[in-house]
Amino acid sequence: MSQEERECPCHKTRERTEEEYTCLIHRLNRIEGQVRGIRGMVEKNAYCTDILVQVAAVNAALAAFNRELLGQHIKTCVKRDILAGKDETIDELLTTLQKLMK
């Protein structure tokens, strides 16, 4: 870990495999398209419940994205840090989970 990472953990990064990157970007592209679709529905004065159903679909897609990213994080970053004896990573994971469960 660099001196900068020790001083400010907000600068952590992680290299992803091509497969991980592609999967995450694909999901985000679909979500972005869904959000643009919702905007179009609002612009065309679509019926409220139709828009709400699409918003629910975006929320579900974001939840799926979170599950995918969290799973990757646990299998890679968390596992690596625990094996290296960095138990503070467990506290970081618990804090993240608490934020996700709000």
Order of alpha helices (4+ residues) and beta strands (2+ residues): alpha-alpha-alpha-alpha-alpha
